[in-house]
Amino acid sequence: MTIAIFSSSEFRLHVARAKKAAGIGPVFITDHGKPTHVLLSIEEYRRLTKPRRNIADALAMPGVEDCECSS
């Protein structure tokens, strides 16, 4: 994964380049040399915010009682 870094000024001047870079990896936007924001592709954002299933949710699914489990 490639990470790009843009200062706020660079980001303002080169929004299209930052958007293109976000398709490859995260784009960090800095103010006075410190990261303040991250630009991500929508696919990466959805991957990061996708609800995670846990074992309790899986066991509560309808029809799970018909499944055979072995250890």
mmJSON file of the N, C-alpha and C atoms, coordinates in Angstrom:
{"data_MODEL":{"atom_site":{
"group_PDB":["ATOM","ATOM","ATOM","ATOM","ATOM","ATOM","ATOM","ATOM","ATOM","ATOM","ATOM","ATOM","ATOM","ATOM","ATOM","ATOM","ATOM","ATOM","ATOM","ATOM","ATOM","ATOM","ATOM","ATOM","ATOM","ATOM","ATOM","ATOM","ATOM","ATOM","ATOM","ATOM","ATOM","ATOM","ATOM","ATOM","ATOM","ATOM","ATOM","ATOM","ATOM","ATOM","ATOM","ATOM","ATOM","ATOM","ATOM","ATOM","ATOM","ATOM","ATOM","ATOM","ATOM","ATOM","ATOM","ATOM","ATOM","ATOM","ATOM","ATOM","ATOM","ATOM","ATOM","ATOM","ATOM","ATOM","ATOM","ATOM","ATOM","ATOM","ATOM","ATOM","ATOM","ATOM","ATOM","ATOM","ATOM","ATOM","ATOM","ATOM","ATOM","ATOM","ATOM","ATOM","ATOM","ATOM","ATOM","ATOM","ATOM","ATOM","ATOM","ATOM","ATOM","ATOM","ATOM","ATOM","ATOM","ATOM","ATOM","ATOM","ATOM","ATOM","ATOM","ATOM","ATOM","ATOM","ATOM","ATOM","ATOM","ATOM","ATOM","ATOM","ATOM","ATOM","ATOM","ATOM","ATOM","ATOM","ATOM","ATOM","ATOM","ATOM","ATOM","ATOM","ATOM","ATOM","ATOM","ATOM","ATOM","ATOM","ATOM","ATOM","ATOM","ATOM","ATOM","ATOM","ATOM","ATOM","ATOM","ATOM","ATOM","ATOM","ATOM","ATOM","ATOM","ATOM","ATOM","ATOM","ATOM","ATOM","ATOM","ATOM","ATOM","ATOM","ATOM","ATOM","ATOM","ATOM","ATOM","ATOM","ATOM","ATOM","ATOM","ATOM","ATOM","ATOM","ATOM","ATOM","ATOM","ATOM","ATOM","ATOM","ATOM","ATOM","ATOM","ATOM","ATOM","ATOM","ATOM","ATOM","ATOM","ATOM","ATOM","ATOM","ATOM","ATOM","ATOM","ATOM","ATOM","ATOM","ATOM","ATOM","ATOM","ATOM","ATOM","ATOM","ATOM","ATOM","ATOM","ATOM","ATOM","ATOM","ATOM","ATOM","ATOM","ATOM","ATOM","ATOM","ATOM","ATOM","ATOM","ATOM","ATOM"],
"id":[1,2,3,4,5,6,7,8,9,10,11,12,13,14,15,16,17,18,19,20,21,22,23,24,25,26,27,28,29,30,31,32,33,34,35,36,37,38,39,40,41,42,43,44,45,46,47,48,49,50,51,52,53,54,55,56,57,58,59,60,61,62,63,64,65,66,67,68,69,70,71,72,73,74,75,76,77,78,79,80,81,82,83,84,85,86,87,88,89,90,91,92,93,94,95,96,97,98,99,100,101,102,103,104,105,106,107,108,109,110,111,112,113,114,115,116,117,118,119,120,121,122,123,124,125,126,127,128,129,130,131,132,133,134,135,136,137,138,139,140,141,142,143,144,145,146,147,148,149,150,151,152,153,154,155,156,157,158,159,160,161,162,163,164,165,166,167,168,169,170,171,172,173,174,175,176,177,178,179,180,181,182,183,184,185,186,187,188,189,190,191,192,193,194,195,196,197,198,199,200,201,202,203,204,205,206,207,208,209,210,211,212,213],
"type_symbol":["N","C","C","N","C","C","N","C","C","N","C","C","N","C","C","N","C","C","N","C","C","N","C","C","N","C","C","N","C","C","N","C","C","N","C","C","N","C","C","N","C","C","N","C","C","N","C","C","N","C","C","N","C","C","N","C","C","N","C","C","N","C","C","N","C","C","N","C","C","N","C","C","N","C","C","N","C","C","N","C","C","N","C","C","N","C","C","N","C","C","N","C","C","N","C","C","N","C","C","N","C","C","N","C","C","N","C","C","N","C","C","N","C","C","N","C","C","N","C","C","N","C","C","N","C","C","N","C","C","N","C","C","N","C","C","N","C","C","N","C","C","N","C","C","N","C","C","N","C","C","N","C","C","N","C","C","N","C","C","N","C","C","N","C","C","N","C","C","N","C","C","N","C","C","N","C","C","N","C","C","N","C","C","N","C","C","N","C","C","N","C","C","N","C","C","N","C","C","N","C","C","N","C","C","N","C","C","N","C","C","N","C","C"],
"label_atom_id":["N","CA","C","N","CA","C","N","CA","C","N","CA","C","N","CA","C","N","CA","C","N","CA","C","N","CA","C","N","CA","C","N","CA","C","N","CA","C","N","CA","C","N","CA","C","N","CA","C","N","CA","C","N","CA","C","N","CA","C","N","CA","C","N","CA","C","N","CA","C","N","CA","C","N","CA","C","N","CA","C","N","CA","C","N","CA","C","N","CA","C","N","CA","C","N","CA","C","N","CA","C","N","CA","C","N","CA","C","N","CA","C","N","CA","C","N","CA","C","N","CA","C","N","CA","C","N","CA","C","N","CA","C","N","CA","C","N","CA","C","N","CA","C","N","CA","C","N","CA","C","N","CA","C","N","CA","C","N","CA","C","N","CA","C","N","CA","C","N","CA","C","N","CA","C","N","CA","C","N","CA","C","N","CA","C","N","CA","C","N","CA","C","N","CA","C","N","CA","C","N","CA","C","N","CA","C","N","CA","C","N","CA","C","N","CA","C","N","CA","C","N","CA","C","N","CA","C","N","CA","C","N","CA","C","N","CA","C","N","CA","C","N","CA","C","N","CA","C"],
"label_alt_id":[null,null,null,null,null,null,null,null,null,null,null,null,null,null,null,null,null,null,null,null,null,null,null,null,null,null,null,null,null,null,null,null,null,null,null,null,null,null,null,null,null,null,null,null,null,null,null,null,null,null,null,null,null,null,null,null,null,null,null,null,null,null,null,null,null,null,null,null,null,null,null,null,null,null,null,null,null,null,null,null,null,null,null,null,null,null,null,null,null,null,null,null,null,null,null,null,null,null,null,null,null,null,null,null,null,null,null,null,null,null,null,null,null,null,null,null,null,null,null,null,null,null,null,null,null,null,null,null,null,null,null,null,null,null,null,null,null,null,null,null,null,null,null,null,null,null,null,null,null,null,null,null,null,null,null,null,null,null,null,null,null,null,null,null,null,null,null,null,null,null,null,null,null,null,null,null,null,null,null,null,null,null,null,null,null,null,null,null,null,null,null,null,null,null,null,null,null,null,null,null,null,null,null,null,null,null,null,null,null,null,null,null,null],
"label_comp_id":["MET","MET","MET","THR","THR","THR","ILE","ILE","ILE","ALA","ALA","ALA","ILE","ILE","ILE","PHE","PHE","PHE","SER","SER","SER","SER","SER","SER","SER","SER","SER","GLU","GLU","GLU","PHE","PHE","PHE","ARG","ARG","ARG","LEU","LEU","LEU","HIS","HIS","HIS","VAL","VAL","VAL","ALA","ALA","ALA","ARG","ARG","ARG","ALA","ALA","ALA","LYS","LYS","LYS","LYS","LYS","LYS","ALA","ALA","ALA","ALA","ALA","ALA","GLY","GLY","GLY","ILE","ILE","ILE","GLY","GLY","GLY","PRO","PRO","PRO","VAL","VAL","VAL","PHE","PHE","PHE","ILE","ILE","ILE","THR","THR","THR","ASP","ASP","ASP","HIS","HIS","HIS","GLY","GLY","GLY","LYS","LYS","LYS","PRO","PRO","PRO","THR","THR","THR","HIS","HIS","HIS","VAL","VAL","VAL","LEU","LEU","LEU","LEU","LEU","LEU","SER","SER","SER","ILE","ILE","ILE","GLU","GLU","GLU","GLU","GLU","GLU","TYR","TYR","TYR","ARG","ARG","ARG","ARG","ARG","ARG","LEU","LEU","LEU","THR","THR","THR","LYS","LYS","LYS","PRO","PRO","PRO","ARG","ARG","ARG","ARG","ARG","ARG","ASN","ASN","ASN","ILE","ILE","ILE","ALA","ALA","ALA","ASP","ASP","ASP","ALA","ALA","ALA","LEU","LEU","LEU","ALA","ALA","ALA","MET","MET","MET","PRO","PRO","PRO","GLY","GLY","GLY","VAL","VAL","VAL","GLU","GLU","GLU","ASP","ASP","ASP","CYS","CYS","CYS","GLU","GLU","GLU","CYS","CYS","CYS","SER","SER","SER","SER","SER","SER"],
"label_asym_id":["A","A","A","A","A","A","A","A","A","A","A","A","A","A","A","A","A","A","A","A","A","A","A","A","A","A","A","A","A","A","A","A","A","A","A","A","A","A","A","A","A","A","A","A","A","A","A","A","A","A","A","A","A","A","A","A","A","A","A","A","A","A","A","A","A","A","A","A","A","A","A","A","A","A","A","A","A","A","A","A","A","A","A","A","A","A","A","A","A","A","A","A","A","A","A","A","A","A","A","A","A","A","A","A","A","A","A","A","A","A","A","A","A","A","A","A","A","A","A","A","A","A","A","A","A","A","A","A","A","A","A","A","A","A","A","A","A","A","A","A","A","A","A","A","A","A","A","A","A","A","A","A","A","A","A","A","A","A","A","A","A","A","A","A","A","A","A","A","A","A","A","A","A","A","A","A","A","A","A","A","A","A","A","A","A","A","A","A","A","A","A","A","A","A","A","A","A","A","A","A","A","A","A","A","A","A","A","A","A","A","A","A","A"],
"label_entity_id":["1","1","1","1","1","1","1","1","1","1","1","1","1","1","1","1","1","1","1","1","1","1","1","1","1","1","1","1","1","1","1","1","1","1","1","1","1","1","1","1","1","1","1","1","1","1","1","1","1","1","1","1","1","1","1","1","1","1","1","1","1","1","1","1","1","1","1","1","1","1","1","1","1","1","1","1","1","1","1","1","1","1","1","1","1","1","1","1","1","1","1","1","1","1","1","1","1","1","1","1","1","1","1","1","1","1","1","1","1","1","1","1","1","1","1","1","1","1","1","1","1","1","1","1","1","1","1","1","1","1","1","1","1","1","1","1","1","1","1","1","1","1","1","1","1","1","1","1","1","1","1","1","1","1","1","1","1","1","1","1","1","1","1","1","1","1","1","1","1","1","1","1","1","1","1","1","1","1","1","1","1","1","1","1","1","1","1","1","1","1","1","1","1","1","1","1","1","1","1","1","1","1","1","1","1","1","1","1","1","1","1","1","1"],
"label_seq_id":[1,1,1,2,2,2,3,3,3,4,4,4,5,5,5,6,6,6,7,7,7,8,8,8,9,9,9,10,10,10,11,11,11,12,12,12,13,13,13,14,14,14,15,15,15,16,16,16,17,17,17,18,18,18,19,19,19,20,20,20,21,21,21,22,22,22,23,23,23,24,24,24,25,25,25,26,26,26,27,27,27,28,28,28,29,29,29,30,30,30,31,31,31,32,32,32,33,33,33,34,34,34,35,35,35,36,36,36,37,37,37,38,38,38,39,39,39,40,40,40,41,41,41,42,42,42,43,43,43,44,44,44,45,45,45,46,46,46,47,47,47,48,48,48,49,49,49,50,50,50,51,51,51,52,52,52,53,53,53,54,54,54,55,55,55,56,56,56,57,57,57,58,58,58,59,59,59,60,60,60,61,61,61,62,62,62,63,63,63,64,64,64,65,65,65,66,66,66,67,67,67,68,68,68,69,69,69,70,70,70,71,71,71],
"pdbx_PDB_ins_code":[null,null,null,null,null,null,null,null,null,null,null,null,null,null,null,null,null,null,null,null,null,null,null,null,null,null,null,null,null,null,null,null,null,null,null,null,null,null,null,null,null,null,null,null,null,null,null,null,null,null,null,null,null,null,null,null,null,null,null,null,null,null,null,null,null,null,null,null,null,null,null,null,null,null,null,null,null,null,null,null,null,null,null,null,null,null,null,null,null,null,null,null,null,null,null,null,null,null,null,null,null,null,null,null,null,null,null,null,null,null,null,null,null,null,null,null,null,null,null,null,null,null,null,null,null,null,null,null,null,null,null,null,null,null,null,null,null,null,null,null,null,null,null,null,null,null,null,null,null,null,null,null,null,null,null,null,null,null,null,null,null,null,null,null,null,null,null,null,null,null,null,null,null,null,null,null,null,null,null,null,null,null,null,null,null,null,null,null,null,null,null,null,null,null,null,null,null,null,null,null,null,null,null,null,null,null,null,null,null,null,null,null,null],
"Cartn_x":[0.857,0.0,0.901,0.599,1.339,0.626,1.38,0.823,1.326,0.418,0.784,0.567,1.378,1.256,1.171,0.132,-0.065,-0.184,0.478,0.205,-1.178,-1.765,-3.076,-3.013,-1.923,-1.762,-1.664,-0.875,-0.748,-2.087,-2.804,-4.107,-5.06,-5.095,-5.972,-5.637,-4.353,-3.926,-4.035,-4.0,-3.923,-4.947,-6.19,-7.251,-7.354,-7.304,-7.43,-6.293,-5.083,-3.946,-4.123,-4.643,-4.885,-5.954,-7.012,-8.064,-7.513,-6.669,-6.064,-5.173,-4.399,-3.526,-4.335,-5.522,-6.37,-6.88,-6.893,-7.274,-6.218,-5.008,-3.896,-3.669,-3.871,-3.656,-4.095,-3.985,-4.435,-3.608,-4.264,-3.606,-3.705,-2.568,-2.527,-2.407,-3.241,-3.219,-2.698,-1.694,-1.039,-1.256,-1.235,-1.2,0.043,0.922,2.171,2.966,2.956,3.747,3.124,1.942,1.281,0.042,-0.145,-1.331,-2.612,-3.573,-4.859,-6.049,-5.885,-6.973,-6.4,-7.275,-6.894,-7.969,-7.544,-8.448,-8.336,-9.49,-9.54,-10.479,-10.266,-11.244,-12.502,-13.623,-14.869,-14.799,-14.102,-13.964,-13.21,-12.125,-11.342,-12.134,-12.864,-13.703,-14.743,-15.412,-16.435,-15.822,-14.619,-13.951,-13.65,-13.205,-12.853,-14.068,-15.205,-16.394,-17.411,-17.09,-18.002,-18.224,-19.486,-19.751,-19.086,-18.453,-17.793,-18.759,-18.813,-19.684,-18.907,-19.567,-18.938,-19.661,-19.134,-19.686,-21.118,-21.42,-22.777,-23.785,-23.426,-24.314,-24.51,-23.437,-23.516,-24.408,-24.298,-25.107,-26.575,-26.869,-28.246,-28.972,-28.279,-28.9,-29.976,-31.085,-32.122,-31.549,-31.93,-31.497,-30.195,-29.527,-28.239,-28.402,-29.578,-29.805,-29.767,-29.923,-29.873,-28.451,-27.487,-26.093,-25.426,-24.609,-23.83,-22.461,-22.032,-20.712,-19.856,-18.588,-17.666,-16.439,-15.782,-14.586,-13.343],
"Cartn_y":[-1.174,0.0,1.234,2.155,3.404,4.471,5.212,6.302,7.614,8.548,9.872,10.9,11.933,13.018,14.339,15.108,16.428,17.44,18.562,19.656,20.208,20.971,21.571,22.417,23.152,23.995,23.154,22.081,21.189,20.546,20.137,19.507,20.467,21.714,22.724,22.91,22.886,23.109,21.872,20.695,19.454,18.415,18.826,17.92,16.692,16.875,15.738,14.739,15.23,14.333,13.574,14.255,13.608,12.522,12.804,11.801,10.586,10.818,9.706,8.883,9.546,8.853,8.042,8.525,7.807,6.496,6.378,5.116,4.042,4.448,3.512,3.232,4.243,4.101,5.362,5.388,6.558,7.794,8.944,10.23,11.014,11.289,12.073,13.542,14.36,15.802,16.426,17.286,17.84,19.341,19.805,21.231,21.443,22.296,22.591,21.319,20.397,19.175,18.054,18.268,17.234,16.735,15.409,14.852,15.299,15.773,16.202,15.484,14.986,14.318,13.191,12.243,11.154,11.02,10.981,10.784,9.329,8.648,7.238,7.069,6.01,5.657,5.161,5.216,4.744,3.254,2.501,1.062,0.803,1.528,1.347,1.798,2.897,3.368,2.314,1.759,0.735,-0.508,-0.892,-2.053,-1.808,-0.61,-0.286,-0.13,0.279,0.518,-0.616,-1.66,-2.801,-3.446,-3.679,-4.326,-5.699,-5.944,-7.231,-8.179,-9.394,-10.387,-11.072,-11.279,-12.027,-13.355,-14.221,-15.572,-15.532,-14.583,-14.491,-14.16,-13.239,-12.902,-14.106,-14.828,-15.992,-17.07,-17.296,-18.324,-17.923,-16.632,-16.152,-16.166,-16.511,-16.523,-17.602,-17.316,-18.332,-19.55,-20.73,-21.963,-22.519,-21.792,-22.272,-23.537,-23.707,-24.904,-26.186,-26.074,-27.242,-27.608,-26.792,-27.046,-27.966,-28.862,-29.732,-29.122,-29.069,-28.529,-29.641,-29.611,-30.587,-29.848,-30.449,-29.795,-30.583],
"Cartn_z":[0.0,0.0,0.0,-0.864,-0.949,-0.13,0.653,1.453,0.876,0.646,0.141,1.246,1.219,2.194,1.436,1.749,1.155,2.289,2.169,3.104,2.744,3.639,3.341,2.08,1.914,0.722,-0.538,-0.487,-1.648,-1.976,-0.942,-1.148,-1.853,-1.398,-2.021,-3.497,-3.814,-5.196,-6.081,-5.474,-6.252,-5.781,-5.681,-5.218,-6.123,-7.421,-8.346,-8.138,-7.917,-7.683,-6.36,-5.339,-4.047,-4.183,-4.941,-5.154,-5.886,-6.873,-7.609,-6.681,-5.839,-4.891,-3.885,-3.504,-2.551,-3.13,-4.443,-5.073,-4.895,-4.545,-4.351,-2.873,-2.039,-0.602,0.11,1.441,2.192,1.861,1.915,1.694,3.003,3.599,4.827,4.457,5.084,4.864,6.152,6.022,7.199,7.328,8.555,8.889,9.738,9.276,9.985,10.263,9.295,9.395,10.204,10.765,11.571,10.847,10.768,10.101,10.804,10.023,10.584,9.959,8.733,8.02,7.174,6.834,5.937,4.869,3.616,2.486,2.056,1.968,1.573,0.392,-0.383,-1.41,-0.7,-1.38,-0.775,-0.476,-1.32,-1.084,0.22,0.44,1.669,2.885,2.759,3.859,4.233,3.228,3.495,4.122,3.663,4.247,5.726,6.049,7.431,8.335,7.777,8.599,8.529,7.782,7.645,9.014,9.364,10.655,10.715,11.822,12.019,12.722,12.252,12.883,13.994,15.094,16.173,16.341,17.147,17.308,17.845,18.729,19.278,18.178,17.279,16.162,15.248,14.971,14.089,14.696,15.99,16.643,16.763,16.689,16.794,15.454,14.372,13.046,12.963,12.256,12.079,11.355,11.809,11.159,11.685,12.56,13.062,13.905,14.467,15.296,14.466,13.148,12.273,11.852,12.209,11.826,12.835,12.301,13.178,13.382,14.615,14.941,15.521,15.189,15.775,16.263,17.223,17.76,17.455],
"occupancy":[1.0,1.0,1.0,1.0,1.0,1.0,1.0,1.0,1.0,1.0,1.0,1.0,1.0,1.0,1.0,1.0,1.0,1.0,1.0,1.0,1.0,1.0,1.0,1.0,1.0,1.0,1.0,1.0,1.0,1.0,1.0,1.0,1.0,1.0,1.0,1.0,1.0,1.0,1.0,1.0,1.0,1.0,1.0,1.0,1.0,1.0,1.0,1.0,1.0,1.0,1.0,1.0,1.0,1.0,1.0,1.0,1.0,1.0,1.0,1.0,1.0,1.0,1.0,1.0,1.0,1.0,1.0,1.0,1.0,1.0,1.0,1.0,1.0,1.0,1.0,1.0,1.0,1.0,1.0,1.0,1.0,1.0,1.0,1.0,1.0,1.0,1.0,1.0,1.0,1.0,1.0,1.0,1.0,1.0,1.0,1.0,1.0,1.0,1.0,1.0,1.0,1.0,1.0,1.0,1.0,1.0,1.0,1.0,1.0,1.0,1.0,1.0,1.0,1.0,1.0,1.0,1.0,1.0,1.0,1.0,1.0,1.0,1.0,1.0,1.0,1.0,1.0,1.0,1.0,1.0,1.0,1.0,1.0,1.0,1.0,1.0,1.0,1.0,1.0,1.0,1.0,1.0,1.0,1.0,1.0,1.0,1.0,1.0,1.0,1.0,1.0,1.0,1.0,1.0,1.0,1.0,1.0,1.0,1.0,1.0,1.0,1.0,1.0,1.0,1.0,1.0,1.0,1.0,1.0,1.0,1.0,1.0,1.0,1.0,1.0,1.0,1.0,1.0,1.0,1.0,1.0,1.0,1.0,1.0,1.0,1.0,1.0,1.0,1.0,1.0,1.0,1.0,1.0,1.0,1.0,1.0,1.0,1.0,1.0,1.0,1.0,1.0,1.0,1.0,1.0,1.0,1.0,1.0,1.0,1.0,1.0,1.0,1.0],
"B_iso_or_equiv":[0.0,0.0,0.0,0.0,0.0,0.0,0.0,0.0,0.0,0.0,0.0,0.0,0.0,0.0,0.0,0.0,0.0,0.0,0.0,0.0,0.0,0.0,0.0,0.0,0.0,0.0,0.0,0.0,0.0,0.0,0.0,0.0,0.0,0.0,0.0,0.0,0.0,0.0,0.0,0.0,0.0,0.0,0.0,0.0,0.0,0.0,0.0,0.0,0.0,0.0,0.0,0.0,0.0,0.0,0.0,0.0,0.0,0.0,0.0,0.0,0.0,0.0,0.0,0.0,0.0,0.0,0.0,0.0,0.0,0.0,0.0,0.0,0.0,0.0,0.0,0.0,0.0,0.0,0.0,0.0,0.0,0.0,0.0,0.0,0.0,0.0,0.0,0.0,0.0,0.0,0.0,0.0,0.0,0.0,0.0,0.0,0.0,0.0,0.0,0.0,0.0,0.0,0.0,0.0,0.0,0.0,0.0,0.0,0.0,0.0,0.0,0.0,0.0,0.0,0.0,0.0,0.0,0.0,0.0,0.0,0.0,0.0,0.0,0.0,0.0,0.0,0.0,0.0,0.0,0.0,0.0,0.0,0.0,0.0,0.0,0.0,0.0,0.0,0.0,0.0,0.0,0.0,0.0,0.0,0.0,0.0,0.0,0.0,0.0,0.0,0.0,0.0,0.0,0.0,0.0,0.0,0.0,0.0,0.0,0.0,0.0,0.0,0.0,0.0,0.0,0.0,0.0,0.0,0.0,0.0,0.0,0.0,0.0,0.0,0.0,0.0,0.0,0.0,0.0,0.0,0.0,0.0,0.0,0.0,0.0,0.0,0.0,0.0,0.0,0.0,0.0,0.0,0.0,0.0,0.0,0.0,0.0,0.0,0.0,0.0,0.0,0.0,0.0,0.0,0.0,0.0,0.0,0.0,0.0,0.0,0.0,0.0,0.0],
"pdbx_formal_charge":[null,null,null,null,null,null,null,null,null,null,null,null,null,null,null,null,null,null,null,null,null,null,null,null,null,null,null,null,null,null,null,null,null,null,null,null,null,null,null,null,null,null,null,null,null,null,null,null,null,null,null,null,null,null,null,null,null,null,null,null,null,null,null,null,null,null,null,null,null,null,null,null,null,null,null,null,null,null,null,null,null,null,null,null,null,null,null,null,null,null,null,null,null,null,null,null,null,null,null,null,null,null,null,null,null,null,null,null,null,null,null,null,null,null,null,null,null,null,null,null,null,null,null,null,null,null,null,null,null,null,null,null,null,null,null,null,null,null,null,null,null,null,null,null,null,null,null,null,null,null,null,null,null,null,null,null,null,null,null,null,null,null,null,null,null,null,null,null,null,null,null,null,null,null,null,null,null,null,null,null,null,null,null,null,null,null,null,null,null,null,null,null,null,null,null,null,null,null,null,null,null,null,null,null,null,null,null,null,null,null,null,null,null],
"auth_seq_id":[1,1,1,2,2,2,3,3,3,4,4,4,5,5,5,6,6,6,7,7,7,8,8,8,9,9,9,10,10,10,11,11,11,12,12,12,13,13,13,14,14,14,15,15,15,16,16,16,17,17,17,18,18,18,19,19,19,20,20,20,21,21,21,22,22,22,23,23,23,24,24,24,25,25,25,26,26,26,27,27,27,28,28,28,29,29,29,30,30,30,31,31,31,32,32,32,33,33,33,34,34,34,35,35,35,36,36,36,37,37,37,38,38,38,39,39,39,40,40,40,41,41,41,42,42,42,43,43,43,44,44,44,45,45,45,46,46,46,47,47,47,48,48,48,49,49,49,50,50,50,51,51,51,52,52,52,53,53,53,54,54,54,55,55,55,56,56,56,57,57,57,58,58,58,59,59,59,60,60,60,61,61,61,62,62,62,63,63,63,64,64,64,65,65,65,66,66,66,67,67,67,68,68,68,69,69,69,70,70,70,71,71,71],
"auth_comp_id":["MET","MET","MET","THR","THR","THR","ILE","ILE","ILE","ALA","ALA","ALA","ILE","ILE","ILE","PHE","PHE","PHE","SER","SER","SER","SER","SER","SER","SER","SER","SER","GLU","GLU","GLU","PHE","PHE","PHE","ARG","ARG","ARG","LEU","LEU","LEU","HIS","HIS","HIS","VAL","VAL","VAL","ALA","ALA","ALA","ARG","ARG","ARG","ALA","ALA","ALA","LYS","LYS","LYS","LYS","LYS","LYS","ALA","ALA","ALA","ALA","ALA","ALA","GLY","GLY","GLY","ILE","ILE","ILE","GLY","GLY","GLY","PRO","PRO","PRO","VAL","VAL","VAL","PHE","PHE","PHE","ILE","ILE","ILE","THR","THR","THR","ASP","ASP","ASP","HIS","HIS","HIS","GLY","GLY","GLY","LYS","LYS","LYS","PRO","PRO","PRO","THR","THR","THR","HIS","HIS","HIS","VAL","VAL","VAL","LEU","LEU","LEU","LEU","LEU","LEU","SER","SER","SER","ILE","ILE","ILE","GLU","GLU","GLU","GLU","GLU","GLU","TYR","TYR","TYR","ARG","ARG","ARG","ARG","ARG","ARG","LEU","LEU","LEU","THR","THR","THR","LYS","LYS","LYS","PRO","PRO","PRO","ARG","ARG","ARG","ARG","ARG","ARG","ASN","ASN","ASN","ILE","ILE","ILE","ALA","ALA","ALA","ASP","ASP","ASP","ALA","ALA","ALA","LEU","LEU","LEU","ALA","ALA","ALA","MET","MET","MET","PRO","PRO","PRO","GLY","GLY","GLY","VAL","VAL","VAL","GLU","GLU","GLU","ASP","ASP","ASP","CYS","CYS","CYS","GLU","GLU","GLU","CYS","CYS","CYS","SER","SER","SER","SER","SER","SER"],
"auth_asym_id":["A","A","A","A","A","A","A","A","A","A","A","A","A","A","A","A","A","A","A","A","A","A","A","A","A","A","A","A","A","A","A","A","A","A","A","A","A","A","A","A","A","A","A","A","A","A","A","A","A","A","A","A","A","A","A","A","A","A","A","A","A","A","A","A","A","A","A","A","A","A","A","A","A","A","A","A","A","A","A","A","A","A","A","A","A","A","A","A","A","A","A","A","A","A","A","A","A","A","A","A","A","A","A","A","A","A","A","A","A","A","A","A","A","A","A","A","A","A","A","A","A","A","A","A","A","A","A","A","A","A","A","A","A","A","A","A","A","A","A","A","A","A","A","A","A","A","A","A","A","A","A","A","A","A","A","A","A","A","A","A","A","A","A","A","A","A","A","A","A","A","A","A","A","A","A","A","A","A","A","A","A","A","A","A","A","A","A","A","A","A","A","A","A","A","A","A","A","A","A","A","A","A","A","A","A","A","A","A","A","A","A","A","A"],
"auth_atom_id":["N","CA","C","N","CA","C","N","CA","C","N","CA","C","N","CA","C","N","CA","C","N","CA","C","N","CA","C","N","CA","C","N","CA","C","N","CA","C","N","CA","C","N","CA","C","N","CA","C","N","CA","C","N","CA","C","N","CA","C","N","CA","C","N","CA","C","N","CA","C","N","CA","C","N","CA","C","N","CA","C","N","CA","C","N","CA","C","N","CA","C","N","CA","C","N","CA","C","N","CA","C","N","CA","C","N","CA","C","N","CA","C","N","CA","C","N","CA","C","N","CA","C","N","CA","C","N","CA","C","N","CA","C","N","CA","C","N","CA","C","N","CA","C","N","CA","C","N","CA","C","N","CA","C","N","CA","C","N","CA","C","N","CA","C","N","CA","C","N","CA","C","N","CA","C","N","CA","C","N","CA","C","N","CA","C","N","CA","C","N","CA","C","N","CA","C","N","CA","C","N","CA","C","N","CA","C","N","CA","C","N","CA","C","N","CA","C","N","CA","C","N","CA","C","N","CA","C","N","CA","C","N","CA","C","N","CA","C","N","CA","C","N","CA","C","N","CA","C"],
"pdbx_PDB_model_num":[1,1,1,1,1,1,1,1,1,1,1,1,1,1,1,1,1,1,1,1,1,1,1,1,1,1,1,1,1,1,1,1,1,1,1,1,1,1,1,1,1,1,1,1,1,1,1,1,1,1,1,1,1,1,1,1,1,1,1,1,1,1,1,1,1,1,1,1,1,1,1,1,1,1,1,1,1,1,1,1,1,1,1,1,1,1,1,1,1,1,1,1,1,1,1,1,1,1,1,1,1,1,1,1,1,1,1,1,1,1,1,1,1,1,1,1,1,1,1,1,1,1,1,1,1,1,1,1,1,1,1,1,1,1,1,1,1,1,1,1,1,1,1,1,1,1,1,1,1,1,1,1,1,1,1,1,1,1,1,1,1,1,1,1,1,1,1,1,1,1,1,1,1,1,1,1,1,1,1,1,1,1,1,1,1,1,1,1,1,1,1,1,1,1,1,1,1,1,1,1,1,1,1,1,1,1,1,1,1,1,1,1,1]
}}}
